[in-house]
């Protein structure tokens, strides 16, 4: 008599398991996400307890562990190398996530071609396209190389056999949601398949010293599709941001075991694919004369200074409550700054709609942008221009004080390089930098009211 298969209901969002079907997942709260899956039998032989351990496998004091620099190789893209922390580490596993059409496959294919041209062997596994489709894209991107091998396959066992035969230095999986293991009784893309395939790919990467790039899908909310455990398995998680029809793309690292998660990579979409944007500050600054409500803010992404143009529109409205809209700034932070302007500076903004936008689609999430946002909204409300060639930065407190921010010298030097002549900054930063930076004039502000007077002097 055949043995009855054991099943469990698994949430496709977070991986929560239950013995019976539930309408709502207790783990993440998602509705109708529980799917019945076959549970693999657990091994009970206890061999792991009886195996002998070598001296290298035994625990030892951390002070006796040898430390050596991790070898890296370049992807051929300075922007991607910066986000990765200096290049690709052999044996690492990198997950690239983004909306459909944002450029994930185009970027990885160019990385494969650049790596192959540098004398390394690359295996590109596509589960969504045929090899002919990949060749057509490679012709368009000028990504042809003899050491770049392409195969269309979704069976993980067959992929592992290809890896054993080819012995590549770089393995690309496009995408993880199409790969399956025959012994796992679930559909490709399910929690069980994604988890088991990811663990096997990580084992292949670590045991053979192969760098593995995995492409993942996203949900309509912009989050990684499938179980969150995938983000815990891989070494690095990169998110592509940008609209499909937009000209520029932003690459951010939300997890990186071998580098910083604050770095930012900028790319421009052209006919030949994604191209690095080395001088991003010029990209996001307008060439025309500034209007009221327009402020240039120096932000810092990791070690990279970036000047962005922020625009605010404050207009009276008869509707209650008024609208506060922004895709670039957190709405809660925007409401907090509006309350500070109304309470501390006595600007009547309670009957006005407020719209805030950053040129180029960049999102700002650092406190140093607070003062610039306040100045932009006050400038639009009063319909007054700022002092020409001026940048503004600083953190704003609830009492209206302007607090110091980090890396002020880097921000000012970037502004000076691009021809700006005036800087409105926190008084504490002004006291620290006064006399150290020449060729640009600094104005220290203790409160938001002081900053508005310095940034918009009366003629």
C-alpha positions in Angstrom: 0.0 0.0 0.0 1.6 3.3 -1.0 2.5 5.7 1.8 0.3 8.7 2.1 2.0 12.0 1.2 2.3 14.6 3.9 1.1 18.0 2.9 1.1 21.5 4.5 -0.4 24.8 3.6 2.4 27.4 2.9 1.9 31.2 2.6 3.3 32.3 -0.8 4.2 35.7 0.7 6.2 34.9 3.8 6.6 31.1 3.9 4.4 30.5 7.0 3.3 26.9 7.3 0.0 25.6 8.7 -1.5 22.1 8.9 -4.9 23.3 7.5 -6.0 26.1 5.0 -6.4 29.6 6.5 -8.0 32.5 4.7 -5.5 34.9 6.2 -1.9 34.2 6.9 -1.0 34.6 10.7 2.5 35.5 9.8 2.2 38.4 7.4 -1.6 39.0 7.3 -1.9 38.3 3.5 -5.3 37.1 2.3 -5.8 33.9 0.2 -2.0 33.2 0.1 -2.0 29.7 1.7 -1.3 27.0 -0.9 -1.1 23.3 -0.3 2.4 21.8 -0.9 4.0 18.4 -0.4 6.3 18.2 2.6 9.5 16.3 2.0 10.2 13.6 4.6 12.8 14.5 7.2 15.9 12.3 7.6 16.1 10.5 10.9 19.3 8.6 10.6 21.2 11.0 12.8 24.4 10.7 10.8 25.2 14.4 11.5 25.7 13.6 15.1 28.2 10.7 14.5 30.4 12.3 11.8 33.9 13.1 12.9 35.1 16.7 12.5 38.5 17.8 11.2 40.6 20.4 12.9 39.5 23.0 10.4 35.8 22.3 11.1 36.1 22.5 14.9 35.2 25.8 16.7 38.1 28.0 17.6 38.7 31.4 19.1 37.8 34.3 16.7 41.2 35.9 17.3 42.9 32.9 15.7 40.8 33.1 12.5 43.0 34.2 9.5 42.0 37.4 7.8 42.7 38.1 4.2 41.4 40.5 1.5 38.6 39.2 -0.5 39.5 39.0 -4.2 37.2 40.9 -6.6 36.8 41.2 -10.3 35.2 44.1 -12.1 31.8 43.9 -13.9 32.9 46.4 -16.5 30.5 49.0 -15.0 31.9 51.5 -12.5 28.4 52.2 -11.2 27.6 48.5 -10.5 31.1 48.0 -9.0 30.5 50.9 -6.6 27.1 49.4 -5.4 28.7 46.0 -5.0 31.5 47.4 -2.8 34.3 47.4 -5.4 33.5 44.5 -7.7 32.2 40.9 -7.6 33.5 38.4 -5.1 33.9 34.8 -6.3 31.6 32.5 -4.3 29.1 35.3 -3.6 25.4 35.2 -4.6 23.8 38.5 -5.8 20.0 39.0 -6.2 18.9 41.7 -8.7 15.2 42.8 -8.3 13.2 45.3 -10.3 10.0 46.0 -12.2 9.4 44.3 -15.6 11.2 46.2 -18.4 13.5 48.2 -16.0 16.7 46.7 -17.4 17.6 43.7 -15.2 18.4 41.3 -18.1 20.1 44.0 -20.2 22.4 44.9 -17.3 23.3 41.4 -16.4 23.9 40.5 -20.1 26.4 43.4 -20.5 28.1 42.3 -17.2 28.4 38.8 -18.6 30.0 40.1 -21.9 32.4 42.4 -20.0 33.4 39.5 -17.7 33.9 37.2 -20.7 36.1 39.7 -22.5 38.3 39.9 -19.5 39.2 36.2 -19.9 36.7 34.6 -17.6 34.1 32.0 -18.5 30.4 32.9 -18.0 27.3 30.8 -18.1 24.0 32.6 -18.7 20.9 30.4 -17.9 17.6 31.8 -19.2 14.4 30.3 -18.0 12.1 32.9 -19.6 13.5 33.2 -23.1 15.0 31.1 -25.8 18.7 31.3 -26.7 17.7 33.1 -30.0 16.0 35.8 -28.0 19.1 36.3 -25.8 21.3 36.4 -29.0 19.0 39.2 -30.5 19.4 41.2 -27.3 23.2 40.6 -27.2 23.4 41.9 -30.8 21.6 45.1 -29.8 23.7 45.6 -26.7 27.0 44.7 -28.4 27.4 41.9 -25.8 28.9 39.1 -27.9 31.9 37.1 -26.5 33.3 33.6 -27.2 33.6 32.9 -23.4 29.9 33.7 -22.8 27.9 30.5 -23.0 24.0 30.6 -23.1 21.5 27.8 -22.3 17.8 27.8 -22.0 16.9 25.6 -19.0 14.7 25.5 -15.9 15.6 22.1 -14.3 18.0 22.8 -11.5 19.6 19.3 -11.8 20.4 19.9 -15.4 21.8 23.4 -14.6 24.1 21.9 -12.0 25.3 19.4 -14.6 26.1 22.3 -17.0 28.0 24.1 -14.2 30.0 20.9 -13.5 30.9 20.6 -17.2 31.6 24.3 -18.0 33.1 25.4 -14.7 32.2 29.1 -15.1 33.6 32.0 -13.1 30.2 33.7 -13.3 26.7 32.1 -13.4 23.6 34.1 -14.2 20.1 32.7 -13.5 17.2 34.6 -15.3 15.0 34.2 -13.3 14.8 32.3 -10.0 10.9 32.1 -10.3 11.2 29.8 -13.3 13.7 27.4 -11.9 12.5 24.1 -10.3 13.7 21.0 -8.6 12.0 17.8 -9.8 11.9 16.2 -6.4 9.9 19.2 -4.9 6.2 18.7 -5.6 5.3 22.4 -6.1 5.0 24.7 -9.0 8.0 26.9 -10.1 7.9 30.2 -8.2 6.3 28.7 -5.1 7.8 29.1 -1.7 9.2 25.6 -1.6 10.7 25.8 -5.1 12.3 29.2 -4.6 13.7 28.3 -1.2 15.2 24.9 -2.2 16.6 26.2 -5.5 18.2 29.2 -3.8 19.8 27.0 -1.2 21.2 24.7 -3.9 22.5 27.7 -5.9 24.2 29.1 -2.8 25.8 25.7 -2.2 27.1 25.7 -5.8 28.5 29.2 -5.4 30.3 28.5 -2.1 31.6 25.1 -2.9 33.0 26.0 -6.4 33.9 29.6 -5.9 31.5 30.7 -8.6 29.9 34.2 -8.5 26.1 33.7 -9.0 23.8 36.5 -10.2 20.1 35.7 -9.7 17.3 37.9 -11.2 14.0 38.1 -9.3 10.5 39.4 -10.0 8.7 42.0 -7.9 5.0 42.3 -6.8 2.8 45.2 -7.7 3.8 46.9 -4.5 7.5 46.8 -5.6 8.6 44.1 -3.2 10.4 40.9 -4.0 8.0 38.2 -5.3 8.1 35.0 -3.4 9.3 34.2 0.1 11.3 36.7 2.1 13.7 33.9 3.0 15.3 34.4 -0.4 16.7 37.8 0.7 18.2 36.1 3.8 19.9 33.4 1.7 21.8 35.6 -0.8 24.8 37.8 0.1 23.7 40.9 -1.8 20.2 42.3 -2.8 20.1 45.0 -5.4 16.9 46.9 -6.3 16.4 48.6 -9.6 14.3 51.8 -9.4 12.8 53.8 -12.2 9.8 53.9 -14.5 9.8 51.7 -17.6 9.5 54.8 -19.9 11.9 56.9 -17.9 15.3 57.7 -19.2 17.3 57.0 -16.0 17.6 54.1 -13.6 18.7 53.9 -10.0 20.4 50.8 -8.5 20.4 50.5 -4.7 21.8 47.9 -2.4 19.4 47.0 0.4 21.7 44.2 1.7 25.4 43.7 1.1 27.6 41.4 3.2 30.7 42.6 1.4 30.1 46.4 1.2 28.0 49.4 2.1 24.2 49.5 1.6 24.3 53.3 1.2 25.9 53.4 -2.3 23.9 54.4 -5.3 24.4 53.5 -9.0 22.9 55.6 -11.8 22.3 54.4 -15.3 20.9 55.9 -18.5 18.8 53.8 -20.8 19.9 54.1 -24.4 19.6 52.1 -27.6 22.7 50.1 -26.6 21.3 49.3 -23.2 22.1 50.8 -19.8 25.1 53.2 -19.7 26.9 54.5 -16.6 26.2 58.0 -15.5 29.5 59.1 -13.8 28.6 62.8 -13.2 25.1 62.5 -11.8 24.9 66.0 -10.3 24.9 67.7 -13.7 22.2 65.2 -14.8 19.7 66.3 -12.1 20.3 70.1 -12.3 18.3 72.3 -14.7 20.0 74.6 -17.2 17.3 77.2 -17.0 16.9 80.1 -14.6 15.5 79.0 -11.2 11.9 79.9 -10.4 10.2 80.3 -7.0 9.9 77.1 -5.1 13.1 75.7 -6.6 16.0 74.7 -4.4 19.2 72.7 -5.0 19.9 70.2 -2.2 23.2 68.3 -1.8 22.6 64.7 -0.7 25.1 62.0 0.0 24.6 58.4 -1.1 27.2 56.4 0.7 30.5 58.2 -0.3 28.9 59.9 -3.3 27.7 63.5 -3.2 24.8 64.3 -5.4 23.1 67.6 -6.1 19.4 67.4 -6.9 16.9 70.0 -7.8 13.8 70.0 -5.6 10.6 71.8 -6.6 7.7 72.7 -4.4 4.3 74.1 -5.4 2.1 75.7 -2.7 -1.3 76.9 -4.0 -4.5 77.9 -2.2 -7.3 75.5 -2.3 -11.0 75.7 -1.3 -11.1 72.0 -0.5 -10.8 70.5 3.0 -8.5 68.9 3.8 -5.8 70.2 1.4 -3.7 67.8 -0.5 0.0 67.0 0.3 1.6 65.0 -2.5 5.1 63.8 -3.1 6.7 60.8 -4.8 10.3 61.8 -3.8 9.8 62.7 -0.1 8.1 60.8 2.7 4.7 62.2 3.3 5.0 62.0 7.1 8.2 64.0 7.0 6.5 66.5 4.6 3.6 67.0 7.0 6.0 67.4 9.9 7.9 70.2 8.1 4.7 71.9 7.1 3.7 72.0 10.8 7.0 73.5 11.7 6.6 76.2 9.1 3.1 77.0 10.3 3.9 77.0 14.1 7.4 78.4 14.2 7.6 80.7 11.1 3.9 81.6 11.1 3.2 80.7 7.4 -0.5 80.0 6.8 -0.2 76.8 4.9 -3.2 75.0 6.4 -5.4 76.1 3.4 -2.9 75.3 0.7 -2.2 72.3 -1.5 1.4 71.3 -1.4 3.2 69.3 -4.1 6.9 68.4 -3.8 9.0 66.8 -6.6 12.6 66.0 -7.3 14.0 66.3 -10.8 15.0 62.9 -12.3 12.8 60.8 -10.1 15.4 60.5 -7.3 13.9 59.7 -3.8 15.3 61.7 -0.8 15.2 60.0 2.6 18.0 61.7 4.6 17.4 64.4 7.3 19.9 66.8 5.6 17.2 67.6 3.0 14.7 69.0 5.7 15.9 72.6 5.5 15.9 72.6 1.7 12.3 71.3 1.6 11.2 74.0 4.0 12.9 76.7 2.0 11.4 75.4 -1.3 7.8 75.4 0.2 8.3 78.9 1.7 9.7 80.2 -1.5 6.7 79.0 -3.5 4.2 80.2 -0.8 5.7 83.7 -0.8 6.5 83.6 -4.6 10.0 84.8 -3.9 13.2 83.7 -5.6 16.2 82.3 -3.8 19.7 83.9 -3.9 21.3 82.9 -7.2 23.7 79.9 -7.2 22.7 78.8 -3.7 22.4 75.3 -2.1 20.6 74.6 1.2 21.0 71.7 3.6 20.3 70.9 7.3 18.1 68.9 9.6 15.1 70.6 11.1 13.8 69.9 14.6 10.3 70.3 15.9 11.1 73.5 17.7 12.3 75.0 14.4 16.1 74.7 15.1 18.5 73.7 12.4 20.7 70.8 13.4 24.1 69.8 12.0 24.5 67.0 9.5 27.4 64.8 8.5 29.8 65.1 5.6 29.1 68.8 5.1 32.5 69.4 3.5 31.8 66.8 0.8 28.5 68.4 0.0 30.1 71.9 -0.2 33.0 70.8 -2.4 30.6 69.2 -4.9 28.6 72.4 -5.0 31.7 74.4 -5.6 32.8 72.1 -8.4 29.5 72.8 -10.2 29.8 76.6 -9.9 27.6 77.3 -6.9 28.6 80.4 -4.9 26.4 80.4 -1.7 25.6 77.8 0.9 23.0 78.0 3.7 23.9 75.4 6.3 23.5 74.7 10.1 25.3 77.0 12.4 27.3 74.2 14.0 28.6 73.1 10.6 29.3 76.7 9.7 31.4 77.1 12.9 33.4 74.0 12.0 34.0 74.8 8.3 34.4 78.6 8.5 37.8 79.5 7.0 38.5 76.0 5.8 36.6 76.1 2.5 37.5 79.0 0.2 35.9 80.2 -3.1 32.3 79.8 -1.8 30.4 81.8 0.7 28.8 80.1 3.8 25.8 81.3 5.7 25.1 79.7 9.1 21.5 79.4 10.3 20.3 78.5 13.8 16.5 78.4 13.0 14.3 77.9 10.0 13.4 81.5 10.1 17.1 82.5 9.9 17.6 80.2 6.9 14.6 81.7 5.1 16.1 85.2 5.5 19.5 84.1 4.3 18.3 82.1 1.4 15.7 84.7 0.2 17.2 88.1 1.1 15.0 91.2 0.5 16.2 93.2 -2.5 
